[in-house]
Amino acid sequence: MTFLFIDTIGFVLDIDPRLIQSFQLNLIDILSSDLVLLLLEIDDHLLTMQIKLNESISLLREIGLPREKIILVFNKSDKSPELEKIIQEKLELNRLDLPWIVISAKNRKNLDVLLVKIVLRLEELRKQPKESGFSKIDEIQITE
């Protein structure tokens, strides 16, 4: 299996509507991806993390990304190890019905588990029938 990782810009809260146009290429990248890792920093304040999570999920749903293509990844557990055990409850992750994992890229903690999750999810998606067309991608127009 071949992987191509593309780092899109983070979702920005309270963005000036005039800047939305510049994010269109990122949205097209997201929609054409086989899998999206939604990366959040576990050392953010809980309220900030909740807002980022809710806004990100809302945007991904709005642009038409199927929930099966999303894995939540909480990074920097080395900075806040105590949050690793309570994050599910505090962020109410069960209501999202999305796979999630806590990692530390710095310490390489759970990176192997994340890779297994990625491979398993891609294998599951490969077995599903392909969707026809790119209706949501067609709606995103790029202008110079």
N, C-alpha and C positions, 0 to 999 in steps of 0.2 A: 504494500500500500504506500502511495506517495502522498506526502503532506506538503501543502503550501501554506505557510502562516503569513497572514497579512495583518499588520497592526493598524487598525483604524483609530482615529482620534477618539478620545473619550467623549461621552455625552456631557454637554455643558448645561448647567442649570442657569436659568434666567438669561438666555442668549438673546442678543439683539436680532429681531426678525430679519433684518437686512443681511445677516450673515448666514441664514439658513441655506441659501443657494450654494454656498461653498461646501456644504456638507453632502450634497447630492451624490458625489462620486463614492463617498463612504457608504451611503445607503445602498447604492448599487452593488458595491463589494459585499455588503452584508447579505443582501437578498440572493446573490448568486453563489454564496458560500454553501458548502455541504454541511458545515457545522459552525456555530458561533459560540465562542467562549466569552461570557460576560464577566469581565474581571473587575472585582471590587477590592478595595484595601480594607482589611479587617481592623486596622488601627484608626480608621476614621471614627468620629463620634457616631454613636449609634443612630441618632436622628439623621445625620448627614448620610450615613450608609443606607438607611431606610428610604430616604428621599431619592437617592441615586438609583437604588434598586427598583423602586416603583416607577420612576420616570423612564428608566431604561427599558423595563419590561413593557411599559405602556407604548413607548415608541416602536419597539420591535413588533408588537402586536399590530399597531396602527399601519406599519408598512407592509404587513402581511407575512412576516416570518413565522413559519409553523413552530409551535412550542417544542416539537421533537428535535429541532435543530439547535436548541439552546442548552448549554451547561453553565451553571453558575460557578465561578471560581473566586474564592476569597483568599487573597494573597497577604503576605506579611504576618503570618501567624507567629513568627519569631519576635515581633514587636509587642504582641498582645496575646500571649498563650492562653490566658484565662478566658478570652472570648471564644476560643475554639469550641469549648464545651457548651456555651450558652447561646451561640449565634442562631441556631435553629429556632429556639423558643423566642428570643428577643426580636428576630426579624420575621417571625411567623412563616418560615420557609415552606411548611407543609401546605399552606394555602396556594402556593404558586405551582405545586406539582411539577417541579423541575429538578433534575439531578443537580447536586451541588457537592463541592469539596472545598476543604480548607488546606491551603498549601503554604510553603515558604520557599520562594524561588531562591532566596539568599542561602538557606540551609539545605535546599533541595528536598525538603520534607514533603512527602506525598506526591512528588512529581511522577513517580512510577505508577501510582494509583490513578493519577489524572490521565496519563497516557493510555492506561487500560480502559478507562471510561471512554476516552475519545475513540479508540479502536472499536470497542463494543457498540458504541452509538452509531458509528459510521457503518458498521456491518449490518446493524438493524435497519438503518436508513436505506442501504443498498438493496435490501430485500423488499422494501415497500415499492408499490407502483409509482412510477414517475408522474409528476404533475405536468400537465400540458400548458405551454405558453408561459409568458412572463408578464401577466397583467399588471402586477404592482410595479415591476421594473419599468414597463412602458409608461406608467403614469409619472415617473420621475423624469423631468426634462432638464437637460443640461443646456444652459445658455452662457455665452461668454460675455 
